[in-house]
Amino acid sequence: MSDQYKKQAAEAAIEFVQGGMRLGLGTGSTAAHFVRALGAAVAGGLRVVGVPTSVATAQLAESLNIPLTTLDETPELDLTVDGADEIGPGLVLVKGGGGALLREKIVAAASGRMIVIADQSKHVECLGAFPLPMEVIEFGLGATRNAIERAASSLGLAGDIAVRGKDGQPFRTDSGNLILDASFGRIPEPKALAGLLDRIPGVVEHGLFINLATQIIIAGPDGLEKISA
């Protein structure tokens, strides 16, 4: 049923899209439902332009004839709609399960608003059950991992930090970087952790999205719930 709830949340987000908008298009299974719903609206005459956050999203949007642009051509966006791996208190997010966290964060930061769509299971009381993704450069990987461990330890966090793999090889982001997934278990102070990770040179970006989401739309057995920041 979770996929059905994802679809319901995605379709509910369409009501916030208006003609002429410049949209950030997220990545992942829930965001894909929104892109498909947007494609149907475009086919019905809605005029928008989108900035995809990944190659996969770009390919899906193109297949649905959604007009696309880039942040170089359109550096300011009206709205981004994206999913999340976890949504915690204060609309702090964990993102990056799809490996697009760097581009997702750049696009979200360029947007006036960010609506997060998710099934009910993603709304949690404390972040951390989902491993925290961090996009890192390959050079100095061991030193970067050690620095992450020290930063986490200073906040009482510990857990396995593994290089994400795919098909027996290290997973590569669309920007050619690696992903480290940190299984900390619980992250009671996400803002403090984000600040420490921001200071580590080898960490290109981390999956803690803070002060970016302006609204969430959650679907579950009891229907839709909308929560604003």
C-alpha positions as CSV (number, residue, x, y, z in Angstrom):
1,M,0.0,0.0,0.0
2,S,2.9,2.4,0.6
3,D,3.2,3.0,-3.2
4,Q,-0.4,3.9,-3.4
5,Y,0.1,6.4,-0.5
6,K,3.1,7.9,-2.3
7,K,0.9,8.4,-5.4
8,Q,-1.8,10.0,-3.4
9,A,0.6,12.5,-1.8
10,A,2.2,13.2,-5.2
11,E,-1.2,13.9,-6.8
12,A,-2.2,16.1,-4.0
13,A,0.8,18.3,-4.6
14,I,-0.4,19.1,-8.1
15,E,-3.0,21.5,-6.7
16,F,-0.1,23.8,-5.6
17,V,1.2,24.1,-9.2
18,Q,0.1,27.1,-11.2
19,G,0.6,28.0,-14.8
20,G,3.9,29.7,-15.6
21,M,5.7,28.2,-12.6
22,R,9.4,27.2,-12.6
23,L,9.5,23.9,-10.8
24,G,12.2,21.8,-9.2
25,L,11.6,18.1,-10.0
26,G,12.8,15.7,-7.3
27,T,14.3,12.2,-7.6
28,G,13.0,8.9,-6.3
29,S,9.9,6.7,-6.4
30,T,7.6,9.3,-4.7
31,A,8.9,12.2,-6.8
32,A,8.4,10.1,-9.9
33,H,4.7,9.9,-9.1
34,F,4.6,13.7,-9.0
35,V,6.4,13.9,-12.4
36,R,3.9,11.6,-13.9
37,A,1.0,13.6,-12.5
38,L,2.6,16.8,-13.8
39,G,3.0,15.2,-17.2
40,A,-0.7,14.5,-17.3
41,A,-1.4,18.2,-16.3
42,V,1.0,19.4,-19.0
43,A,-0.8,17.2,-21.6
44,G,-4.0,18.9,-20.5
45,G,-2.6,22.4,-21.2
46,L,-0.7,23.4,-18.0
47,R,2.3,25.5,-19.0
48,V,5.3,25.1,-16.7
49,V,9.1,24.5,-16.9
50,G,11.0,22.1,-14.8
51,V,14.6,21.7,-13.5
52,P,15.3,17.9,-12.9
53,T,17.5,16.9,-10.0
54,S,18.9,13.8,-11.7
55,V,19.4,12.2,-15.0
56,A,16.7,9.7,-14.2
57,T,14.1,12.4,-13.5
58,A,15.1,14.3,-16.7
59,Q,14.6,11.2,-18.7
60,L,11.1,10.6,-17.2
61,A,10.1,14.2,-17.6
62,E,11.3,14.2,-21.2
63,S,9.3,11.1,-21.9
64,L,6.2,12.9,-20.7
65,N,6.9,16.1,-22.8
66,I,7.4,18.3,-19.7
67,P,9.5,21.3,-20.8
68,L,12.9,21.4,-19.0
69,T,15.5,24.0,-18.3
70,T,18.6,24.3,-16.1
71,L,19.5,26.3,-13.1
72,D,22.0,28.2,-15.3
73,E,19.2,29.3,-17.5
74,T,16.6,29.6,-14.7
75,P,18.5,30.2,-11.5
76,E,15.4,31.1,-9.4
77,L,12.5,28.6,-9.1
78,D,9.0,29.0,-7.7
79,L,8.5,25.6,-6.2
80,T,10.3,22.2,-5.7
81,V,8.4,19.0,-5.1
82,D,10.4,16.1,-3.8
83,G,10.2,13.1,-1.6
84,A,12.2,12.3,1.5
85,D,13.6,9.2,3.3
86,E,12.7,10.6,6.7
87,I,10.8,13.7,7.9
88,G,11.5,14.7,11.5
89,P,10.5,17.5,13.9
90,G,10.7,20.9,12.4
91,L,10.4,19.5,8.9
92,V,14.1,18.5,9.0
93,L,14.7,15.8,6.3
94,V,17.0,12.9,5.6
95,K,17.3,12.6,1.8
96,G,19.7,10.9,-0.5
97,G,18.4,7.3,-0.7
98,G,18.3,7.8,-4.5
99,G,21.8,9.2,-4.6
100,A,20.8,12.6,-5.9
101,L,21.1,14.6,-2.6
102,L,23.6,17.2,-3.9
103,R,21.5,18.2,-6.9
104,E,18.3,18.0,-4.8
105,K,19.7,20.4,-2.2
106,I,21.0,22.8,-4.8
107,V,17.6,22.9,-6.5
108,A,15.7,23.1,-3.2
109,A,17.8,26.1,-2.1
110,A,17.1,27.9,-5.4
111,S,13.3,27.5,-4.8
112,G,10.9,29.9,-3.1
113,R,9.1,26.9,-1.6
114,M,9.7,23.2,-1.2
115,I,6.8,20.7,-0.8
116,V,7.8,17.3,0.5
117,I,5.6,14.4,-0.4
118,A,5.7,11.0,1.4
119,D,3.8,8.1,2.7
120,Q,3.1,8.1,6.4
121,S,5.9,5.8,7.4
122,K,8.5,8.5,6.5
123,H,7.2,10.8,9.2
124,V,9.3,10.0,12.4
125,E,9.8,11.4,15.9
126,C,13.6,11.2,15.6
127,L,15.8,11.0,12.5
128,G,18.3,8.2,12.0
129,A,16.6,4.9,11.4
130,F,17.3,5.5,7.7
131,P,21.1,5.6,7.2
132,L,22.3,9.2,6.6
133,P,23.7,9.5,3.0
134,M,26.8,11.8,2.4
135,E,28.1,12.5,-1.0
136,V,31.9,12.5,-0.8
137,I,34.8,12.7,-3.3
138,E,36.9,9.6,-3.8
139,F,40.2,11.3,-3.0
140,G,41.1,10.9,0.7
141,L,38.1,8.7,1.3
142,G,39.7,7.1,4.4
143,A,40.5,10.5,6.0
144,T,37.0,11.8,5.2
145,R,35.4,8.8,6.8
146,N,37.6,9.2,9.9
147,A,36.6,12.9,10.1
148,I,32.9,11.9,9.9
149,E,33.4,9.4,12.7
150,R,35.0,12.0,14.9
151,A,32.3,14.5,14.2
152,A,29.6,12.0,15.0
153,S,31.4,10.8,18.1
154,S,31.5,14.3,19.5
155,L,27.6,14.2,19.5
156,G,27.5,10.7,21.0
157,L,26.8,9.1,17.6
158,A,28.3,5.9,16.3
159,G,27.6,3.3,13.7
160,D,28.8,1.7,10.5
161,I,29.7,4.1,7.7
162,A,29.7,2.2,4.4
163,V,30.5,3.0,0.8
164,R,27.2,2.5,-1.1
165,G,27.5,-0.1,-3.8
166,K,25.6,-1.0,-6.9
167,D,26.0,-4.1,-9.0
168,G,29.1,-5.1,-7.2
169,Q,30.8,-1.7,-7.8
170,P,30.8,1.6,-5.8
171,F,27.7,3.6,-6.6
172,R,28.5,6.9,-8.5
173,T,26.3,9.9,-8.3
174,D,25.4,11.9,-11.4
175,S,28.3,14.2,-10.5
176,G,30.7,11.2,-10.3
177,N,31.1,11.1,-6.5
178,L,30.7,8.4,-4.0
179,I,28.0,8.0,-1.3
180,L,28.8,7.1,2.3
181,D,25.8,5.8,4.3
182,A,26.0,6.3,8.0
183,S,23.9,4.0,10.3
184,F,23.8,6.1,13.4
185,G,20.5,4.8,14.6
186,R,19.2,8.0,16.1
187,I,20.1,11.6,15.3
188,P,18.6,13.7,18.1
189,E,20.6,16.9,17.1
190,P,20.5,17.0,13.3
191,K,21.3,20.7,13.1
192,A,24.5,20.2,15.2
193,L,25.5,17.2,13.1
194,A,24.9,19.1,9.9
195,G,27.1,22.0,11.1
196,L,30.0,19.6,11.8
197,L,29.6,17.7,8.5
198,D,29.6,21.1,6.6
199,R,33.2,21.7,7.9
200,I,34.7,18.4,6.5
201,P,36.4,19.2,3.2
202,G,35.8,15.7,1.6
203,V,32.1,15.9,2.2
204,V,30.6,17.5,-0.8
205,E,27.1,17.5,0.7
206,H,25.1,15.5,3.3
207,G,21.5,14.4,3.4
208,L,20.3,16.5,6.2
209,F,17.9,19.1,4.7
210,I,17.4,21.9,7.2
211,N,15.2,25.0,6.8
212,L,14.4,24.0,3.2
213,A,11.0,22.2,3.4
214,T,8.1,24.6,3.7
215,Q,5.3,22.1,3.7
216,I,4.8,18.3,3.8
217,I,2.0,16.2,2.3
218,I,1.7,12.8,4.0
219,A,-0.7,10.1,2.8
220,G,-1.7,7.1,4.9
221,P,-4.6,4.9,6.0
222,D,-6.4,7.9,7.5
223,G,-6.0,10.0,4.3
224,L,-3.9,13.1,3.6
225,E,-2.2,15.3,6.2
226,K,-0.6,18.7,5.3
227,I,1.9,20.3,7.7
228,S,3.5,23.6,7.2
229,A,6.8,24.9,8.6
